[in-house]
Amino acid sequence: MLRLILIALPALVVALAGGFSLYLRSSLPQTGGRLVLAGPKHPIRIARDADDVPVIIARDGEDAAFGLGFVHAQERLFQMELMRRTGAGRLAEIFGPEAVAIDRQMRVLALYHAAEAEIPFLSPATRRVLRAYAAGVNAAIAARRGALPPEFLLLGFSPEPWHIADSLVWGKLMALELEGDYRGALLRAQLARTISAADLAILYPHYPSQAPTTLARMRAIYRRLPLRRLYAALPAAVGPRHASNSWVVDGRHSLSGRPLLANDPHLGFAAPGVWFLARLKTPRHDIAGATAPGSPFVVIGHNERIAWGMTSTGSDVEDVFVEKIDPGDPGRYLTPAGSAPFRLRHEVIRVRGAAPVVMTIRTTRHGPVISDVLPPGAAAPGYVLALSATFLRADDRSADALYGIGRAGDWTSFRAALENFVGPQQNIVYADSGGTIGFIAPGLVPIRKNGEGWLPAPGWSGEYDWTGFIPFAALPQETNPPSGRFVAANNKIVPAGYPYFLGRGWDLPNRALRIAALLDKTPRQSPTTSAAIQADTFSLMAAQLVPLMRRIAPRTAAERAALARLRRWDFHMDRDKVAPLLFTAYLRAFSRMVLFGRFGRAIAPYWDLKPQVMETVLTRRPDWCARPNPAGSAPGRGCARLLRAALDRALAALSRAYGPDIAGWRWGRAHIATFANPVWRHIPILSAWLTPRIPTSGGYDTVNRGPSDVRSDKAPFAQRFGAGLRIITDLAAPQDSRMIVAPGQSGNPLSPHFADLLRRWRDFGWLFPGRAAPVSTLLLEPRR
């Protein structure tokens, strides 16, 4: 009997494993055949090509939205579930106590309440599309024949029905990520407690002129506030605040004689990615481009007549206010008109495997009390911190704007749709088949009585209150410039004389300068030449810093070899080169030694490569290099000792990681684009299997953006942020627009389309949504 059991057991295990595998594979979408469903008004045809890009052919826009919701739920259901739970502060229900911190923040910000509140303000047409999309999602859930996606099985829960607010909260989350400078205000206030105004002006090159006065008034209060604890309680920033490239040229500057538009927005990498390519065809419109699972709109793309792209403006649309609690009544706070009661809201966070967390959240006239993120008793007595943010307004009609731009036919209708846009404020480039090109930065930007929102301001005086918003007609916008082009790469977009304050958080101008230079080099653009610009790896940062960092006399063979490679380098951050790895490790070590040597551990949240600051140190402020510059010596000579120490530290670290032979080092061995899944990354064996990775080129300031998380000691050069979408549209043939996303179209790790686009994305291959022949067709028919 024992012998029989031993013989049969492996076969039984194989059979059970095979059966379970078949069950898991039943979670993959049905892509062919016919389904009869409640919801659509007319038949909907969904044709997928070999790359899993769907063309949804419907009688009208509502049925197209139903079809998109159906496809999104088929391919990205768990991603959508995670998104809406994040916005609603309901992650702890499925993940347990580890997710309580982010749930507390989302309950305080009340993003989901704001999403629900905006529904009555939307146009009937937009509400119909949102309802049809939700119906499509729910129809896909109900029509499933097999298993739910593996994440649901692992976590042991099923998705709830989809609602309109679930789609709208996506916009709130994007605004929070792209406009989240309130974390920056908290960090600056934290640093201001121990760092002088003069030093802050170097750490922040765009330091506002009035900040020293504000600091003098508020420094004592900042010391009492729990800024460090509050900053630590907030979710870490996904990546650099600034990201994305876009440009548009008119017909005089394109080979086709029609405008050409290119865009590659940069966000945090994940598997699945942020974007999902789709094409929606109705008798009235043919809209194609990047959609966001959970939302019915094509966010970036084109229709039959126009194309548009977006980059983050970086305007300051959030302010943190220090509210003074009424000394006689802790349930009230002080305002210019006297004492006022906090508005209270009670929230219960259900926690898997633990007791619920009960919260009482306060709101002031400025907005939610963000210090309520901390547990009771953690806040400083006498004060709280409140947040004003444009995207928390109830009358947010950004969904109307996204609906309208996809259906616009010219600049006038496109611009009219964007009057409803609240945020996140974007630099939007535009082109149409009639020859017009345009630029506009829509969104609500506050007008302040005083100050610029750079630091937390006193809320009790009213001196720093918002008085309104920049009028839409006064926002930066233009059409058909004499230059024949617009370039937007998170650089400053307004001249010195612009009458309103947008913000100070402009990115380095390096990418914008490089794009402009490459457009000058090829004055008549084609999709191929614009793709080459998107792929460009030249680092202006390296070109500026390397000559300064080579000003040391080598003492060892390793130092001589390293400096020789930097001397011969052409400053392109290519993955097959040694110099990009050497330069980045060297700058990382130098930046760390300078900043920590001067400011200690307090500087840790600020530390990064900081190229502008390091250039200032090496050219004008060598006193930051521990030993003062001797009188009469050349600028930067005082930093030679620290530069040598940083180079030695970098060389030692690289030798440990990649071997002692510098000739064997390569940027691509360290600079690996990593697309982590929010669930599988926590499971050791599955994490290695289900985390798409690929060596990449690019760097901190290259057009082909490839910044690294240098604060990480484990993988300081890995790329976790960049252009997860690229799109180029020639308005001579918008239907032939080229696009690519990473890592793939599907969110199901069992799908062949989970990461099949990764190498094409890295190597600047392209998809042509709608032009490729379909490999499967699914017909959705209405139930009569």
N, C-alpha and C positions, 0 to 999 in steps of 0.2 A: 504493500500500500504506500509506504514511504517513497519507494522508487517511482511508483506511478505519479505521486504528487510532485516529486522533483522534476519528472519529465514534463508534466502538464503545466507546471507553474509558469515557466517562461512564455509558453504559448498563450496562457491566460493573460499574463501581463501585457504581451504584445497586442492581444485582442482588445483588452480594455483601453490601452493607450491609443490604438487605432480608432476605436469607437469614440473616445473622448476628442481625438483630433478631428474626426469627422463632425462631431457636434460643434466644436469651436469654429470650424470652417463654415458651418451653417450661418455664422454671424456676418459673412460677406454679403454684399448687396445683390439682389436680383437685378440684372442688367438687361435681360431680354424677356420677351413674351408679352403678356397682357395682364393688367390688373384692373379690376373694377372697384372704384373707391367712392366714398362719400366726400364731397367737397368741390371737385372741379365742375365748371359749367359745361365744358366741351372737352373732347379728347386732347390729350397732351402727349407729344412724342419726345422721348429723351434718347438721343443718339450719342453714344460714347465712342471716342476714337481710341487708338491703341495706347494712348497715354492717360486714359480715364478722364479726359476733358469732355464734359457734356455740352451738347447743343440742345436747348429746350425750345421746342417749337409749339406755340400755343396760339389760340385765337385772340387773346387780349392780354394786357399786363397783369391782371389778377391771376389768370391761369398760369402765366409764366412764373409768377411769384410762388404759386402752389407747387409747380414743378421744381423750382429751385429749393424750396423748403424740403420737398421730398428727397431730392438728391443730397442736400446737406445732411439730412438725418441719416441717410443710407451710409454716407462716407465719413461723417465727422460727429456722430451723435455724442460720444463721450466728451469731446472737446467742447461742444455746445453746452452740455450739462455742466461741465466744470466752469465755463464762462459765466453762466447765469447764477450758479451757486456762489462764485466769487463775488459777483456784483451784489447779491442779496445777503452776503454774510452767512452762508449756510454750508461751508465746507466741513465744519466739525461734525456735522451729521453723518458724513461718510468717512472722514479721516480720523476723527477722534480728537483728543486734547491738543495734539500738535498744531491743529489748524485754528485754535481759538483766537490766537493773536490777530490773524488777518481777519477773522470774522468780527472781532471787536472793532477794528478799524472801519470795516465796511458798514457795520451797523451805525457807527458814529457819523460817518459821512452820508449815510442814507442814500446811496446811489440808486438803489432799487426804488425807494420811495419817490425820488426825483424822476425816475423813468416812468413810473405810474402816473405821476402828476402831470407829465407833459402830454399824455394821450389826448385830453380834450382840446388842446391847442393845435393839434395837427389837422391838416385839411382832410375832408372826407375821402379824397382819392388815396392819400397816403395811408389812412386808416384801413381802407379796403385792401390795399396791397399787404399791409402788415397782418391783417386777419387771414388773408389767403395763404400767406407764407406759413403762419402758425398752423393752419389747417393741413398744409402739405407735410409739415414736420410730424404732426399727430397721425396723419394717414400712414406715413412710413413706419412709425412705431407700431401702429395697429396691424399693418400688413406683414410684419415680420413672421416668417415661417419657422425660423430656427432660433439659435442663441442670440442674446444680446452681445455687443462687442465685449472682448475679454475683460476690460477694466470693470464693467458692471458685474461680471461673474466673480472676479477677484474680490471686489468690495461688497458684494452681496446686496445689491439694491437695484431697483428698476427706475427708469426715468418717469417723471411726472408729465402731465400734458404741457405742451408749450403754450405760452401766452404772449401777447403783444409786448408787454413790458420786458419779457426775456430778451426780445430783439433790441429794444431801445437801450437796455443797460450796457450793451456792447459799446455804444458811443460814449457813455459815461466812463467806462473803463479805459477806453483809448484816450480820452481827455485827461484822465488821472495820470496815465503813463506819460503822455507827451507834454502835458502842462504841469507836471507835478513838482513845481519849484517851491512849494511850501516846505518840502523836506530841505531844500537849499536854504530857505530863510531860517529854519531851525538850526541847521548846521552852522550858518554864519553867526547866529546869535551865540551858539555854544562856543565857537572860536573867539568871538569878541570878548568873552569873559576874561581871557588871559592874553590875547594877542593885541598889540597896539593897532591903532587906526592906520599908522604908516605902513606897518607890515601887511595888514589886510589889503591895502591898496596894491601891494605887489602880488599877493596871493590871488587877488581878483582884479585883473587888469582893467576891468570896466567898473571899478569901485565908484559909487556915486559920490558926488562932491558934498552932499548934505549929510552923509553917513556919520562923520565924526561928531556932529551936533547931536544926532539921534543917539549915538553910542553914549555920549556923555550923560544924557538924560536917563537912559534905560539900562546902563551897564549894571547898576546895583540890583535892579529887578531881575535882569537875566541871570544873575548869580543865584537868585532864590528859586528860579524856575527849574523843574526837572527836565531840562532840555536833553541831557544825555540819555536818560531813560526813555523819554518820549521818542527821540530819534531812533533809538535801538528797537523800540516796539513797532515801528513802522516797517513794512516789507522793504527789503533792499531794492534799490533801483535795478531795473533789468539791464541797462547798458548806458552808454553815453546819452545825455539828454538830447543832443543834437544828432540828427541823422537824416539822410536822403539827399539825392541829387535829382534835378530836373532841368531840362532846357527845351526850348522850342525855337525853331528858325522859320522864317517865312519862305515863300516860294522862290525869292531871288537868291536864297542861300541853300537851296536843295537841288539835287540832280533831277528830281521829278517835276520841278516847277510848282509844287504845292508844299504847304507847311509840313514840317516833320517835328514830332514831339517824342522825347525820351524821358523816362522816369524810373528810378529805382529806390523805393522807400526802404529805410533801414530800421529794423526792430529786432527784439531778442529772438534768437533761434530756439526752436522747439520742434518736436515730432509728435503730432503734426504741426505744420507751420501755421502762421496767421492767415495766409491767403489761400483761396480756392478759385481756380480759373473756371469760367463758365461763359456760355453765349446764350442769350435770350432773344428768340426771334418771334416777332408777331407781325401781322400785316402792316402795322404802323412803324415799328422800330426794330432795329437789329443792334442790340447792346451787348458788348463783350468786354471782358477784362477780369479784374480781381474782385471777387466777392469775399465777404467775411462770414464763415459759418455761424449762423445765428441771426443774420441780417439779410433782408431781401434785396439789397441794393448792390449795384456794381459801383464800388467805391472809387476805383481808378480804372480808366479804360477809354472806350470810344463807342459811339453809335454810328449810324450810317452817314452822319454829316460832321460830327465834331469829335475831338479827343481832349482829354484832360489828364493832368498829373498833379501830385501833391507832395510837398515837403513841409516839415514842421517850421513854423515861424519862430517859435521860442519866445513869444511875447509873455509878459508877466500878467497873468489873468487871475492870480490868486494872491491874497494877502493874509498874513497871520496877525491877529490882533490880541494884545494882552488886555484881558478884561479884569477890572478890579471888583472884587466881591464887596457888597455892601457890608460894612463892619457891623451893622446892627441886625442884619438878616442874611444868613448864608444862602437863602433861596433867591436872593436878588443880586443884581450887579449894577454898577454905576454907569450912567449915560450923561451926555450933555444936558438932558432935560431932567435929570434926577435919577432916582433908583427905579429899576424895572425888574419884573420877575423873569427868571429863566423859564423858557418854554420846556416842558419836560416830556420825554417819551420813554416808555418802558419797553425793553426788548428782552426776549428769552432766547439764548443760543442753546439749541439742543446739541449735546455732545455724545458721540458714539462711545459707549463703554464708560461713561462718567456722568456725574450729576450735571444738570443744566446750569448755564451761567446766566444770571439775571443782571441786567444792566439798566441803570437809569441814565439817560442821555439828555444833556442840557443843550439848548440852543439860545444864542443871543441875537441881537439885531444884526450882527455881522454874519452869523452862520453857526454851524455846529461847533460845540466845544470839543476840539480834537484832543485835549488833554484827558478827556474821559476815556480815551483808549487805554490809559493806565488803570490798574485796579484801584478800587476806592482807597483813599488815604495816601496815595502816592503823589498827588499833586501838591504844589507849594501852597501853604496857607495864605489866603488873601488874594490869589490871582488864578485865572484860568486862561487858556489859549483857545481862541476861536478862529475859524477859517471862513473867509469870503472867497468864493470861487464862481466864475461865470457859469460853469457847467452844472451847478446845483440849482439853477433857476428852474421854476416850474414851467415857464413859457418858452422852453427850449424847443425850437422847430427845426433843428438840424436834420431830422429825418425828412421833413418836407424838402429841404435843400438837396439832399442826396437823391430823392425821388425826382426832383425837377431837373437836375443837371443831366441825368441819364436820358431825359426826353427832350432836352433843349436842341434847337436847330441852328442857332446863331448866337453871337456874343450877347445880344440884347436879352434873349430869353435865358441864357446861361447866367448872366449877371443878376437878372431878376430873381432866379431861383436862390442864389447865394445870399440874398438879403435876409433869408431865414436862418442862415448858418450862425450858430452860437459858438461852437468849439468842438475840438481843439482848433485854435486859429491855425490856418494853413496857408502856405504860399502855393497858389494854384496857377499852373500854366495851362494855356488853352490854345487850340488851333481848330480851324474849320476848313472844309473843302472849298469854301468861297475865297480863301486866301488870308483871312484875318488871323492874327495871333494876339494873345492877350496875357496879362498877368493881373492877379488880384489876390489880396490877403484878407479873406472874409473872417468874421468872428467878432464876438463882443470883447472889447478891450476897455478896461475901466479908466475913467478920468478921476484922478485923486486930487483932493484939496491941497495936500502937501505930500512930499516924499515920493518914493518910487517902489514901495513894497519890498525893498531889499532886505529889511530886517523886521522882526515883529514890532509893531507900532502900538502905542497906547490907544486903547479903544474907548476909554472913558471921556476923553476930551473932545472927540469929534474932529480933531485937527487933520487926521489922516483918512477920513471917510471917503468913500466913493461918491462922486456927485453925478455920475452918468456914464455914458459910454461914447467912444469915438463914433461920430456919425458914419453911416455906411458910405456915403459919398466921399468922405474924407479919408477912408482907408486906402492904403497903397494900391494903386491900380492904373493900368495903362494898356493901350492897344497900339499895335503896328508902330513900334519905335523906329527911329532912323537907322539904328544899328541892325535892324532886322532880326533881333533875337532877344530872348529873356533867359537868364540863368539864375537858378535858385538852389543853393546848397547850404542852407541854414546860416548864410552870411547875413550881414546887416543889409536891410532892404530899403532903408530910407536915408535921405541926405541929412546933413547937420541941421538944416533949416526946417525940417518937418515939424509942424506945430504941436504934435501930440507925442506923449511918451509911450513907446511900445514895450521896451524892456532893455535889459543890458546883457542878456545871456546869449549874445550872438556867438556862433562857433568861429573857430579860426577861418579866415578867408581862403585857406589853402586850396580846398576842393573847387571853390568857385573860380579862383584864379587859374587853376590848371585846366578846368573845363573851357574857360574863355580862351586860353592859349591854344588848346587843341582845336577849338572851333575856328580860330584865326588861321591855324595851320592848314585846315581843310575847309576853305570858305564855302564849298557847295557840298552839303551833307547828304548822305544816303543812310538807310538803316544799317548798312555794314560799317560805315565810318562812325556812326553814333554808338554802335555796339563796341567798337574798339575804344571809344572814349570811356564807356562804362567799365571796360576791362583794364583801364590804365592803372599802373601801380607806382608811378613816380611820387616820391614823398618830399614835398617842399620842406617839411619839418626836418627831415634828415639832412637835406641840402644846406639848411641854415645852421644846424647844430653840430654836424660832424666836424667841420673845420675848427670849431671852438673846442670840441672834445678831443681833438688830436694834438692840442697844444701842450703835450707833455713829452719829455724825453724818455724813451723806453729804457728799462733797466734789465729786462729779462727777454729771453727768446720768445716766450709766449706773448709778451707785450708788443715786441717788434712785429711778430706775425699778425697780430690783431690789428695794429695800427696800419700796417701795409695793406691789409684787405680793405679797411675803411677808406684808405687813400685812393685805391683803385676803383671803388664802388661807384656805380652810376646812379645811385639813390632810388633804384626801382626795388620795390618790396616783393621780389619774385620768390616763389617757394623753393626753387632749385639753387638758391644762392646762400652763401654763408653770411655775408655782411648784414642782411636784415636781422638775423637772429642775434648776431654780435652787437649791433647797434642798439636794438631794443633792450637786451639784457644789460648793456652798459648804461643806457639812459635810466632804466629802472633802478639800478643800484645807486647811480648818482642822485637821482631825485629823492630816493628814500633817505640816503645819508644826509643830504642837505636839509630836508624838511624835518626829519626826526631829530637831527642834530640841533636844530634851532628851536623847535617847538615841543619836542618830546611826544609822548603817546597821544596827546590831545589832537594831534594832526592826523591821526590814523584814518578817520572817515573821509578826509579831504585828499589824502595821498593818491597820486596817479602819476603818469609820465609828465604832465604839466609842462609841455614844451615852451610856452610863452614865459612861464616863470623861470624855467631853467636858463633860457636865453638871457633873460634879465639878470640873473645871478652871474652868468659867465661874462656879461658885457658891462654891466653897470653896478651890480651889487655883490662883489666878491666877498664882502664882509659876512655874507651868509655862509661862506665856506669855512666856518669854524675859526680860521686864523685870518686876521685882517690883512688886506692888501698892503704891502710895504709902500711907503710914500715914494711917488715917482716911478713905480713899476708899471708895466703895460697892463691894460685892463684885463682882468680875468686871471692874472698870474697867481693871485692868492688862492685860486681854486685848484692849482696843479696837484697839490698833495691829495686833495679829496678825489680828483679825477683819477689819479693813479690807483688809489685805494678802491674806487668803484670799479675800475677796469679789472683789477685783480680779483675782486669778489665775483664779478660777472664771469670771468674766465674759469674760476674754480667751480662755480655752479654749473656752467655749461659742460665742463670736463666730467663732472660727476654724472650728469644726465646723458651725455652723448658721446663720451669717450675722450681720451686725451688728444686725439688727432684733430686739429681744427679743420683740416681738409674734409673730414667726414661730416661736419656739421651742416645742416640745411635748415632754412626757415620752415620748410614744409614738415620737418620732423617734429617741430614744436607747435607751429601755427596750424592747428587742426580745427576746422569748423565742426562744432559739436551740437547735435540736435537732440537734446534730452527730452524724454517723455515724463510728464509730471508724476506718473505712477510707477512705470517700469524702472526708472532710475534709482528707486529706493530698494530694488530687489537685486542682490548681488549678481547672480548668474544672468538673469534676464536683462539687467542693465547693460552688460557688455554686448549682449546679442541685439537688443532693441534700441540702441542709441546710435543713429547714423552718424558717421564721422568721415571726414575727407580732408587731406592736406590742401591748404589754400594759399594763394598769394594775397597781397594787400596789407595795409597797416592802418595806423591810427588816423592818418589824414589823407590817405590816397582816395582817388575817385572810386576805385574798387575797394570799398571800405572793409577793413579787417582789424578793428581794435581788439585788444586783449585785456583780460582781467588781471592786470599786473599785481593786484593785491593778493591774489591767490598764490600760496606757496606751493600748492600741489600741481597746478597747471597754469603758470603765469602768462603763457603765450597762446593759450587756446583761444579760438575765436568763437564767441557765443552771441554775436551781434553782427548784423550786416544786412545786405540786400536780399531778403527772402523772396522778393519779387523784382523782376525786371520787365519793362515793356517799352516797345518802340513802335510808333505808328506814323506811317507816311500817309498824309491825307489824300494823296493821289489814289490810294487803294486801302482804305481803312480796314476792309475785310481781311487783308493780308497782314495785319498787325502781328508782330512777333512778341512772344511772352515766355516767361519761365518762372516757376516757383520752386521752392525747396522745402523739404526733401522729396515730397511726392504729393499726389492729390488725395490719397486715402489716409485716414487716421487709424485704420485697423492694421495692427502689426502683422496679421496673417495675409494681408492683401499684397499682391505683387506690385502695387502702386504706392506702398508705404514710403519707400525711399528710392524709387527707380529713376527719379529725375536728378539725383544728387550729382552724378558725374557730369551730366549735361549742363547743370546749373554752374558748377565750378568752372567748366571749360567754355562757357558762354555759347552753349547750344540753345536751340530755340524750339518752341511749340508755336503752331499756327491754329488757334482754336477755331473750329468750324470749317477749316479748309481741308483737313485730313479726312480720309474716308472713314465712315463709322465701322466699328467692328461688332457693335451690338446695338439693338434698339428696343426700348421698353415703351409700351403704350399704356398710358393711364386713361381709363375711360370712366365717365361719371356714372354713378349708380342711379338708375331711373326709378 
